Amino acid sequence: MKIKVITKSAEETMLLAEKFGQSIIKPCVISLEGDLSAGKTTFAKGFAKGIGIDDVVTSPTFTILNEYESGRINLYHFDMYRLGGLDEAFALGFEEYFNKDNLKGIVLVEWASNVEGLLPDKHYKIIFLKISDEKRQIIISCETTKQT
């Protein structure tokens, strides 16, 4: 499955994310990839609204992880941009959030490519391509990787 959507504003990106959030029915991992200012955190805000979170959603750039437990399903919002790599993620104990057998909510990961070894073999991947100041191409796919 691969879906490509063009949004023409931050509001459209948030609305797309909100609808996607409304469609999620069980715990999963979602990776968000794109350049700085491509719309990843904007998407996270709309997604949180879609799963019923009324809290103010902010980028976890400096804290690495923000947890939201007020929705119909918990949201664990990571930003791995400043993380030194997979070893640092393991040292911080983040692997428990990505264990598909114990997943208790939605794990939303900005800059997931910095910690690919944490991602479960099945997850959603969302890529943000900046077309102009406001316009984005957003590609949503369900990824399956074989880990040995």
Buried (B, 14 or more C-beta within 10 A) or exposed (E): EEEEEEBEEBEBBBBBBBEBBBEBEEBBBBBBBBEEEBBBBBBBBBBBBBBBBEBEBBBBBEEBBBBBEEBEBBBBBBBBBEBEEBEBBEEEEBEEBBEEEEBEBBBBBBBBEBBEEBBBEEBBBBBBBBEEEBBBBBBBBEBEEEEE
